[in-house]
Amino acid sequence: MSKPLYRALFGLTALLGSGVSAAEEATWFEVELVVFERPQTTSERFPEELSPMKIAAQRDLLGPAVMPDTSSLELALSDCQSFGWQPDQPECQPQPDQPEQPIDLPVRVTAINMGDPRLGEPYLLPESEIEFDEALAKLKRGGAKLLLHTGWQQPVYSRGNSQAYRLYSGHNFADRYQADGRLIPEQSPADSGAFDLSWLMPQAAESQPMWQLDGWIRIYLNQFLHIDTQLQLREEGERPVPVLETGDGEPLANGAPMVITGALEQSEGEAVDTTVETEPFLNQIRLEQSRRVRSREIHYFDHPRLGMVVQIRRMTQPSKMPPLEATPTETLPVIESPTEAPASAQITDSTQ
């Protein structure tokens, strides 16, 4: 292989190994938003079946401010052996109860103290930095119900390097409904008989909360500022459920054979009528939009049942701020080792 070709290949390998370009430098912005529920003035029906929202790779700034602190619980948990389910084993000590999930979250979520962008991590704004008082008053006059009001400062990158931020608030429906909106089945007393061996089985993981408002927002730069958002509003309601009855007006027995011929439904040779009843159901209403925006302007994301107000504000960049002062290191005292006595001062006993 010729030397010029070898040098070119070596240089290309080094370039690929170290990255083609340097890391993207972020531009910091301040974000404030309000999510609200509109008064129900329309009879529009929304689809019951919705594909699950993608919640992976999202940054949660709200959790540390509204969720219970479980750090002490994690320290208190002891390690159990594989046979620790046996009640007489000393290796598995009684565990403290896990903190219960909140039933309702506050509308306004703020930090106690102001963060510092020079540390490189996004952070919530304190109460003193919130500016949407006039917009809130206008929304309330229009009959809107506020669900979430918060703000933060974050680094903004291009779309490929951007990160979504989790948004959630309101009531937690996880104690009554399943993820698909149906009621959680009630356990029959017959299901828990005298021979209950459930304590032998590993405990199932705690169900995930199902917040009244759930979703995310992503802000990125592509010459201009852009916002992608997906929000979901959960609302208790009812849905029709067909009930099959025999000619005697009795509901069709569970497990009874049914023959369907066109519009005619029969059970064991009897004529069957179909009536409609309703059952509780957790409706899911979704807002999904993408938009190019300008900084300092207030932008509205509209939907018949919910809406969002967002403002992105310019801020002083960390590169324009004085560097952080280094934390002074503690100087440990120097302990000198004792010096040996001069040879002339040493006393020896020649009689020993």
C-alpha positions in Angstrom: 0.0 0.0 0.0 1.4 3.4 -0.9 2.2 5.8 1.8 -0.3 8.6 0.7 -3.1 6.1 0.6 -2.1 4.7 4.0 -2.0 8.1 5.5 -5.4 9.0 4.1 -7.0 5.8 5.5 -5.3 6.4 8.9 -6.6 9.9 9.0 -10.1 8.8 8.1 -10.1 6.2 10.8 -9.0 8.7 13.4 -11.7 11.2 12.2 -14.4 8.6 12.6 -13.1 7.4 16.0 -13.1 10.9 17.4 -16.4 12.1 15.9 -16.9 13.9 12.6 -17.8 17.2 14.3 -17.6 18.6 17.7 -20.4 18.4 20.1 -23.3 20.7 19.3 -23.4 23.9 21.4 -26.8 24.5 23.0 -28.7 27.7 23.2 -30.5 28.2 26.5 -34.1 29.4 26.6 -36.7 30.0 29.4 -40.0 28.3 28.9 -43.3 28.9 30.6 -46.6 27.1 29.8 -50.1 26.6 30.9 -52.3 23.6 30.0 -56.0 24.0 30.5 -59.3 22.2 30.0 -62.0 23.9 28.0 -65.7 23.9 29.0 -67.5 21.1 27.3 -69.6 23.0 24.7 -69.5 20.4 21.9 -71.1 17.0 21.5 -68.2 15.8 19.4 -67.2 12.2 20.2 -63.6 11.2 20.3 -62.2 7.7 19.5 -62.1 5.2 22.4 -59.0 3.4 21.0 -55.8 5.4 20.9 -52.3 4.1 20.3 -50.2 4.5 23.5 -48.1 7.6 23.7 -44.4 7.2 23.6 -42.9 8.3 26.9 -39.4 6.9 26.5 -36.3 9.2 26.7 -38.2 12.1 28.3 -36.9 14.4 31.0 -39.0 14.7 34.1 -38.5 18.1 35.8 -41.9 17.9 37.7 -41.4 14.7 39.6 -38.8 15.9 42.2 -41.2 18.8 43.0 -44.5 16.8 43.3 -43.6 13.2 44.0 -42.8 11.7 47.5 -39.1 11.3 48.3 -38.2 7.6 48.3 -34.5 7.9 49.1 -34.9 7.0 52.7 -37.1 4.0 51.7 -34.4 2.7 49.3 -31.8 3.0 52.1 -34.1 1.1 54.5 -34.7 -1.9 52.1 -32.6 -4.9 53.1 -31.4 -7.6 50.7 -33.4 -10.9 51.0 -32.0 -14.3 50.0 -33.7 -16.4 47.4 -35.5 -18.2 50.2 -36.4 -15.0 52.0 -40.1 -15.5 51.2 -40.2 -18.0 54.1 -41.5 -16.1 57.1 -39.1 -17.7 59.6 -36.0 -16.7 57.8 -34.0 -13.9 59.6 -32.3 -12.9 56.4 -35.5 -11.2 55.2 -36.5 -8.5 57.6 -39.9 -6.7 57.4 -39.8 -4.0 54.8 -41.3 -0.5 55.3 -44.4 0.3 53.3 -43.8 2.1 50.0 -45.1 5.7 49.9 -48.5 5.8 48.1 -48.8 7.6 44.8 -50.4 11.1 45.1 -54.1 11.2 44.2 -54.1 14.8 43.0 -51.2 17.0 41.9 -51.0 20.8 42.3 -51.7 23.0 39.3 -48.7 25.2 39.7 -45.4 23.5 40.0 -42.3 25.6 40.8 -38.9 25.2 42.4 -37.9 26.5 45.7 -34.6 28.1 44.5 -33.4 29.3 41.2 -31.0 27.0 39.3 -27.8 27.9 37.4 -27.4 27.1 33.7 -23.7 27.0 34.1 -24.1 23.6 35.6 -25.4 22.4 32.3 -28.7 20.8 33.5 -32.3 22.1 33.0 -34.2 23.2 36.1 -37.7 24.5 37.1 -38.3 28.1 37.7 -39.2 29.5 41.2 -42.4 31.2 41.8 -40.8 34.7 41.4 -40.0 34.0 37.8 -43.5 33.1 36.6 -45.0 35.7 34.4 -48.3 34.4 33.1 -50.7 36.1 35.5 -52.4 38.2 32.8 -52.9 35.2 30.5 -54.2 33.1 33.4 -56.8 35.8 34.3 -58.0 35.8 30.6 -58.3 32.0 30.6 -60.3 31.9 33.8 -62.7 34.6 32.6 -63.4 32.3 29.6 -64.3 29.4 31.9 -61.1 27.4 31.4 -60.0 25.0 34.1 -56.3 25.1 34.7 -54.5 21.8 34.8 -50.8 22.7 34.9 -48.8 25.9 35.1 -45.0 25.7 35.3 -41.8 27.0 33.7 -38.2 26.0 33.4 -34.9 26.9 31.7 -33.3 24.4 29.3 -30.6 24.0 26.6 -32.1 23.8 23.1 -30.5 21.8 20.4 -31.3 20.8 16.8 -34.1 18.3 16.3 -31.8 15.3 16.2 -30.3 16.1 19.6 -33.4 17.5 21.2 -35.1 16.0 24.2 -38.7 15.8 25.2 -39.9 17.1 28.6 -42.7 15.2 30.4 -45.9 17.0 31.4 -48.5 15.6 33.8 -50.9 16.8 36.4 -54.4 16.5 37.8 -56.1 13.4 39.2 -54.6 9.9 39.3 -57.1 7.4 38.0 -54.9 4.3 38.5 -56.9 3.1 41.5 -60.1 2.7 39.5 -59.3 2.3 35.7 -57.1 0.2 33.5 -54.8 1.7 30.9 -57.4 1.0 28.2 -60.1 3.0 30.0 -62.1 0.1 31.4 -62.9 -0.3 35.1 -60.6 -2.5 37.2 -62.5 -5.7 37.9 -63.6 -6.2 41.5 -62.2 -9.3 43.1 -65.0 -11.7 44.1 -64.9 -13.1 47.6 -64.9 -16.6 46.1 -61.5 -15.7 44.4 -59.8 -15.4 47.8 -60.6 -18.8 49.4 -59.1 -20.4 52.4 -56.2 -21.7 50.4 -54.8 -18.4 49.4 -51.2 -18.9 48.1 -50.7 -15.5 46.7 -48.1 -14.8 49.4 -45.9 -17.4 47.7 -45.9 -15.5 44.4 -43.6 -12.5 43.7 -45.3 -9.2 44.3 -46.3 -7.5 41.1 -44.8 -4.1 40.4 -46.9 -1.1 41.5 -49.2 0.1 38.8 -48.1 3.2 36.9 -50.1 6.4 37.7 -52.7 7.5 35.2 -52.8 11.2 35.3 -55.7 13.3 34.2 -53.2 15.2 32.0 -50.3 13.3 30.5 -47.9 14.1 27.7 -44.7 15.8 26.6 -43.3 18.8 24.8 -40.1 19.1 22.8 -38.4 22.3 21.7 -35.7 22.4 19.1 -33.9 24.8 16.7 -33.9 24.5 12.9 -33.1 28.1 12.0 -36.2 28.9 13.9 -37.7 27.6 17.1 -40.0 24.7 16.8 -42.4 22.9 19.3 -43.7 19.4 19.1 -46.2 18.4 21.7 -48.5 15.5 22.5 -51.0 15.8 25.3 -53.7 13.5 26.6 -56.6 14.4 28.7 -58.4 11.6 30.6 -62.0 12.2 31.5 -64.5 10.0 33.3 -67.6 9.2 31.3 -69.7 6.3 30.0 -69.7 4.2 26.8 -72.5 2.1 25.4 -72.4 -1.7 25.9 -74.7 -4.0 24.0 -76.5 -6.5 26.2 -78.1 -9.6 24.7 -81.4 -10.8 26.0 -83.5 -13.8 25.3 -87.2 -13.7 24.3 -88.1 -13.8 28.0 -86.3 -10.6 28.7 -83.5 -12.4 30.6 -79.8 -11.5 29.9 -78.0 -14.1 27.9 -76.2 -16.5 30.3 -72.5 -16.6 30.4 -71.1 -19.4 28.2 -74.4 -20.0 26.4 -73.8 -21.0 22.8 -74.7 -18.3 20.3 -75.3 -18.6 16.6 -75.1 -15.4 14.6 -76.9 -15.5 11.2 -76.9 -12.0 9.6 -78.7 -9.7 11.9 -80.4 -12.6 13.8 -78.8 -13.8 17.0 -80.0 -17.0 18.7 -79.2 -18.8 21.9 -80.3 -22.4 22.2 -83.0 -21.8 19.7 -84.5 -18.8 21.4 -84.9 -15.4 19.8 -82.4 -12.8 21.1 -82.9 -9.0 21.3 -80.1 -6.6 21.7 -80.4 -3.7 24.1 -77.9 -1.0 24.9 -76.6 -0.2 28.4 -73.8 2.0 29.5 -70.7 1.3 31.7 -68.2 3.7 33.3 -65.3 4.4 31.0 -62.2 6.6 31.1 -62.2 8.6 27.9 -58.9 9.7 26.3 -58.7 13.0 24.4 -55.5 13.8 22.6 -53.9 16.9 21.3 -50.9 16.5 18.9 -49.4 19.4 17.1 -46.1 20.7 15.7 -45.5 24.4 15.1 -42.8 26.9 14.3 -42.7 29.7 16.9 -40.9 32.9 17.8 -39.3 33.7 21.1 -41.1 36.2 23.4 -44.4 35.6 21.6 -47.3 33.8 23.4 -48.5 30.9 21.3 -51.8 29.0 21.7 -52.3 25.3 20.9 -56.0 24.8 20.4 -58.3 21.8 20.7 -62.0 21.5 21.3 -61.5 20.1 24.8 -58.0 21.3 26.0 -55.4 23.8 25.1 -51.9 25.0 25.9 -50.3 28.4 26.1 -46.5 28.6 25.7 -43.9 31.3 25.7 -40.2 30.8 25.0 -38.0 33.6 26.3 -34.4 34.5 25.5 -32.0 34.5 28.5 -28.4 35.2 29.2 -26.3 32.4 27.9 -24.0 30.5 30.3 -21.0 31.4 28.1 -21.7 35.1 28.8 -21.8 34.5 32.6 -18.8 34.7 34.8 -17.3 31.2 35.5 -18.4 29.4 38.6 -16.1 29.8 41.5 -14.3 26.7 42.4 -15.2 25.2 45.7 -12.2 25.8 48.0 -10.6 22.5 49.0 -10.1 21.9 52.7 -6.5 22.0 53.8 -5.6 19.1 56.0 -3.2 19.8 58.9 0.3 18.4 58.3 1.3 16.0 61.1 5.1 15.9 61.4 6.6 12.6 62.4 8.7 12.7 65.6 12.4 13.1 65.0 14.9 10.7 66.4 17.1 11.9 69.2 20.7 12.6 68.4 23.1 9.8 68.9 24.9 11.7 71.7 21.6 12.0 73.6 20.7 8.3 73.4 21.1 6.4 76.6 22.1 2.7 76.5 22.5 0.2 79.3 25.6 -1.7 78.7 24.9 -4.0 81.6 21.9 -5.7 79.9 
